[in-house]
Amino acid sequence: MAILRSGASEERVVLPDRCLIGRSKSCDLVLGARDVSGRHAEIQWDGARWELHDLGSRNGTCVDGARLAAGERLVLHPGAQIRFGRESAVFRLEDAGGPQLMAHRLPAGPWQVGEGGYLALPDPAEPECSIYQDPQGTWVCERLGELGPIEDRAVLVVRGEVWRVHLPRFCACTWQESDGGLCLANLRLCFAYSRDEERVELVALCGERRLDLQRRAHHYVLLLLARRRLADERSGVPLAEQGWLTADELLKMLRMDDNHLNICIHRARTQLGRLGVADAASLVERRPGSRQVRLGVGRLELRLVD
């Protein structure tokens, strides 16, 4: 990911897909210098590189000491020194990697970057909502168990905090189902559980690769969802309908509340994502408008151990 760093204050700005810069509070990088225009310039990712575009500012934009013409676009490279107007600090472009899923706490709070295409707000440890792409590639926001679409630069109020969400337009896939890439379609989940079900161990296999998942409380949630999916498969239920449970059924089986279940689902996804599974957010799928959930992996193995 790309970062703008101010030489004066060491302010660090993670660049979203499109970063609007100026004095206006609607900008992503708000500058207080008097000679900066309301909407001064923008830095945008075109799928392969970052471009700086002066938006017809009154006092211009300079890169490495050279002023851009009004409306001019310029490709930026790592190390570029950028000044907006004459009085603002000089910013240096660090790294030039592509944009990530991220959110900015408004008006001038921190940036939070998603991990593995999965963003949790406001606290990654105990989120109220999460943002990711569903299996069809649509960006969705999951909040308190409900699922809905979300658009780039959407503003969310989460526990009293205001966040602007930035969705990358160009999402280069880091996996392929056909070549054994590390994704849910290529995983086999192997559960081993004790007779009293107090102990549940889980291993994910992808070809010859083995992902050992440290024992966690959320493995029992996944075990219950795996059982339903396997039972439906044995009963001849069509693939698209296999494994769905209402959240109320699952909560009754688990003897927990909605909040606890949502945290378990989040932690299960996060654990798999940190091991490199590209689409880990779909480990547990939700059906919009129905409060139904299911395990997003169809290749399963359950084994009772002493």
C-alpha positions in Angstrom: 0.0 0.0 0.0 1.1 3.6 -0.6 1.7 6.1 2.2 2.1 9.9 2.1 4.3 11.2 4.9 4.6 14.8 5.9 8.2 15.9 6.4 7.2 18.6 8.9 5.0 16.6 11.3 5.6 13.0 10.3 1.9 12.8 9.7 1.2 9.5 7.9 -1.7 9.1 5.4 -2.5 5.7 3.9 -3.7 6.3 0.3 -7.1 5.0 -0.5 -8.1 4.1 -4.1 -8.8 7.9 -4.6 -7.5 10.4 -2.2 -9.0 13.9 -2.4 -6.7 16.7 -1.0 -7.6 20.2 -0.1 -9.0 22.6 2.6 -12.6 21.2 2.5 -13.6 19.0 5.3 -15.0 16.6 2.7 -11.4 15.8 1.6 -9.5 12.7 2.6 -6.4 14.7 3.4 -7.4 18.1 4.8 -4.8 20.8 4.7 -5.0 24.0 6.7 -2.6 26.2 4.7 -4.4 29.3 3.5 -3.3 29.0 -0.1 -4.6 25.5 -0.6 -7.9 25.3 -2.6 -11.0 23.6 -1.2 -10.5 20.7 -3.6 -6.9 21.1 -4.6 -5.7 17.8 -6.1 -6.3 14.1 -6.0 -4.1 11.0 -6.1 -5.7 8.0 -7.7 -4.8 4.4 -8.5 -5.4 3.4 -12.1 -4.9 -0.3 -11.6 -1.1 -0.3 -12.1 0.2 3.0 -10.8 -0.6 6.2 -8.8 -1.4 9.4 -10.6 -1.5 12.9 -9.2 -4.1 15.2 -10.7 -4.2 18.9 -10.0 -7.9 20.0 -9.9 -7.3 23.5 -11.3 -6.0 24.8 -8.0 -5.3 28.5 -7.7 -1.7 28.1 -6.3 -0.7 24.9 -8.0 0.8 21.6 -7.1 4.5 20.8 -7.2 6.3 17.5 -7.6 10.1 17.4 -6.9 10.1 21.2 -7.3 8.3 21.3 -10.7 4.8 22.8 -10.8 2.1 20.9 -12.6 -0.1 22.7 -15.1 -3.8 23.2 -14.0 -5.6 20.0 -14.7 -2.3 18.1 -15.4 -1.9 14.4 -14.5 1.5 13.0 -13.4 2.5 9.4 -12.6 4.0 9.3 -9.1 7.0 7.1 -8.1 8.2 6.2 -4.6 10.2 9.0 -3.1 8.3 11.8 -4.9 8.2 15.1 -3.0 4.8 16.8 -3.3 3.7 20.2 -2.1 0.1 21.6 -2.4 0.2 25.3 -2.8 3.2 27.3 -1.4 2.6 27.1 2.3 1.7 23.5 3.0 4.1 20.9 4.2 6.0 18.7 1.7 4.7 15.2 1.5 6.8 12.2 0.5 5.4 9.2 -1.3 6.5 6.0 0.5 6.0 2.7 -1.3 3.7 2.6 -4.4 1.8 -0.5 -3.8 -1.9 -0.7 -4.7 -4.7 0.5 -2.4 -6.3 -1.7 0.3 -9.7 -1.9 1.8 -9.7 0.8 4.5 -11.7 3.3 6.5 -10.9 6.7 7.9 -12.3 7.9 11.2 -13.7 11.4 10.6 -12.9 14.2 10.9 -9.2 13.7 11.4 -8.8 10.4 13.2 -6.7 7.3 12.3 -6.9 5.1 9.2 -7.8 1.5 9.7 -6.6 -0.9 6.9 -8.3 -4.2 6.2 -6.4 -7.5 6.5 -6.8 -9.9 3.7 -9.7 -8.0 2.2 -11.6 -8.0 5.5 -12.2 -4.8 7.5 -13.7 -4.7 11.1 -15.0 -1.6 12.7 -14.5 0.1 15.1 -12.3 -2.3 17.0 -10.8 -5.3 15.1 -10.9 -7.3 18.4 -14.6 -6.9 19.0 -16.2 -5.4 15.9 -19.8 -4.1 15.4 -19.6 -4.4 11.6 -17.3 -5.9 9.0 -16.8 -5.2 5.3 -15.7 -7.7 2.7 -16.5 -9.1 -0.7 -19.1 -11.9 -0.9 -18.5 -14.9 -3.2 -20.0 -13.0 -6.1 -17.4 -10.2 -5.7 -19.9 -7.6 -4.3 -18.7 -5.5 -1.5 -21.0 -6.0 1.6 -21.3 -4.6 5.1 -22.2 -7.1 7.8 -23.6 -5.4 10.9 -25.1 -7.1 13.9 -25.8 -10.2 11.9 -27.5 -8.4 8.9 -25.9 -8.1 5.5 -26.2 -5.4 2.9 -24.3 -3.8 0.0 -21.9 -0.9 0.6 -20.5 1.6 -1.8 -17.1 3.3 -2.0 -16.8 6.3 0.3 -19.9 5.3 2.3 -20.1 6.9 5.7 -20.9 4.7 8.7 -21.6 5.6 12.3 -20.3 2.8 14.5 -20.6 3.1 18.3 -20.8 6.9 18.0 -17.7 7.2 15.7 -18.0 8.3 12.1 -16.0 6.4 9.5 -15.6 6.8 5.7 -15.1 3.5 4.0 -12.8 3.2 0.9 -13.2 0.3 -1.4 -10.5 -0.6 -3.9 -11.8 -0.6 -7.5 -9.1 -2.9 -8.8 -8.9 -6.0 -6.7 -6.2 -8.2 -8.2 -7.0 -11.8 -7.2 -4.1 -13.5 -5.4 -5.5 -17.0 -5.9 -7.0 -19.2 -8.5 -9.3 -22.1 -7.8 -7.9 -24.0 -10.8 -4.2 -23.8 -9.7 -4.5 -24.9 -6.1 -4.4 -21.4 -4.7 -5.0 -20.8 -1.0 -8.8 -20.1 -1.1 -11.9 -21.7 0.4 -12.8 -23.7 -2.7 -9.5 -25.5 -2.4 -9.6 -26.2 1.3 -10.6 -29.3 3.2 -11.6 -28.7 6.8 -10.8 -31.6 9.1 -12.4 -31.6 12.6 -11.4 -33.8 15.5 -13.6 -33.6 18.6 -14.0 -35.4 21.9 -17.1 -37.3 22.9 -18.2 -34.6 25.2 -17.3 -32.0 22.6 -15.3 -30.0 25.1 -12.3 -30.3 22.8 -12.5 -29.4 19.1 -9.4 -29.3 16.9 -9.4 -28.1 13.4 -6.9 -28.4 10.5 -7.3 -26.9 7.1 -5.7 -28.7 4.1 -4.9 -27.2 0.7 -3.3 -29.8 -1.5 0.0 -30.7 0.3 -0.2 -27.7 2.5 -1.4 -28.0 6.1 -2.8 -25.1 8.1 -2.8 -25.9 11.8 -5.4 -23.7 13.5 -4.8 -23.2 17.2 -7.6 -24.4 19.3 -10.3 -21.7 19.7 -13.8 -21.5 21.1 -15.1 -20.6 17.7 -14.1 -24.0 16.3 -17.2 -25.5 18.0 -19.4 -23.0 16.0 -17.8 -24.2 12.8 -18.3 -27.8 13.8 -22.0 -27.3 14.2 -22.2 -25.6 10.8 -20.2 -28.4 9.3 -22.5 -31.1 10.7 -25.5 -29.4 9.1 -23.8 -29.1 5.7 -22.8 -32.7 5.7 -26.3 -33.8 6.8 -27.8 -31.9 4.0 -25.3 -33.3 1.5 -26.2 -36.9 2.6 -29.9 -36.1 2.3 -29.5 -34.9 -1.3 -30.2 -31.3 -0.7 -29.1 -29.1 -3.7 -25.6 -27.7 -3.3 -26.8 -24.1 -3.1 -29.2 -25.0 -0.2 -26.8 -27.2 1.8 -25.9 -26.1 5.3 -28.1 -23.2 6.0 -29.2 -22.6 9.6 -31.2 -19.7 11.0 -29.1 -17.8 13.5 -31.8 -18.5 16.1 -31.4 -22.2 15.7 -27.6 -21.9 16.0 -27.8 -19.6 19.1 -30.1 -22.1 20.8 -27.6 -24.9 20.1 -24.7 -22.8 21.3 -26.5 -21.2 24.3 -25.1 -17.8 23.4 -26.4 -14.4 22.3 -26.1 -12.7 18.9 -23.1 -10.5 20.0 -21.1 -13.5 21.1 -21.9 -15.4 17.9 -20.9 -12.4 15.7 -17.5 -12.2 17.6 -16.9 -15.9 17.1 -17.6 -15.7 13.4 -15.3 -12.7 13.1 -12.5 -14.4 15.0 -12.8 -17.6 12.8 -12.5 -15.5 9.6 -9.6 -13.5 11.0 -7.7 -16.6 12.1 -8.0 -18.1 8.6 -7.2 -14.9 6.9 -4.0 -14.4 8.8 -2.8 -17.8 7.5 -3.2 -16.4 3.9 -6.6 -17.6 2.8 -7.6 -15.0 0.3 -11.4 -15.2 0.7 -11.5 -16.0 4.4 -14.4 -13.6 5.0 -16.7 -16.2 3.2 -15.7 -19.0 5.7 -19.2 -18.3 7.3 -21.7 -17.1 4.8 -24.9 -15.1 5.5 -28.0 -15.0 3.4 -29.3 -11.4 3.1 -32.6 -10.7 4.8 -33.1 -14.1 6.3 -30.7 -14.4 9.4 -29.5 -17.6 7.8 -25.8 -18.7 8.1 -23.8 -21.6 6.8 -20.2 -22.8 6.5 -18.7 -21.6 3.2 -16.5 -24.7 2.8 -18.0 -27.9 1.3 -15.1 -30.3 1.7 -15.3 -31.5 5.2 -14.1 -34.3 7.5 -15.4 -35.0 11.0 -13.7 -37.4 13.3 -14.6 -38.4 16.9 -11.5 -39.0 19.1 -11.1 -40.4 22.6 
